[in-house]
C-alpha cells in the first residue's frame, strides 16, 4: 500500500464519522 492510499484511508473513514457527529451534535444542542 502506498503512503498516499494509507493516508487517504485513515483520513477518509474517521473523517466521515467525525463530520457526521460534529454536524449532528452542534445542530441538536442549539436547536433544543
C-alpha positions as MATLAB code, in Angstrom:
seq = 'XXXXXXXXXXXXXXXXXXXXXXXXXXXXXXXX';
ca = [
       0.000    0.000    0.000;
       1.385    3.414   -0.888;
       1.614    6.080    1.790;
      -0.983    8.143   -0.078;
      -3.519    5.298   -0.035;
      -2.805    4.682    3.644;
      -3.248    8.399    4.411;
      -6.484    8.614    2.400;
      -7.974    5.515    4.030;
      -7.074    6.767    7.519;
      -8.386   10.279    6.807;
     -11.414    9.178    4.788;
     -13.073    6.721    7.208;
     -12.826    8.686   10.501;
     -13.450   11.973    8.693;
     -16.911   10.840    7.596;
     -17.834    9.765   11.124;
     -16.341   12.871   12.719;
     -18.087   15.159   10.232;
     -21.452   13.473   10.780;
     -21.051   13.580   14.584;
     -19.870   17.202   14.529;
     -22.787   18.238   12.320;
     -25.402   16.264   14.266;
     -24.239   17.285   17.769;
     -23.998   21.104   17.495;
     -27.205   21.238   15.401;
     -29.222   19.340   18.008;
     -27.862   21.338   21.016;
     -28.744   24.919   19.936;
     -31.927   23.645   18.234;
     -33.225   22.307   21.550;
];
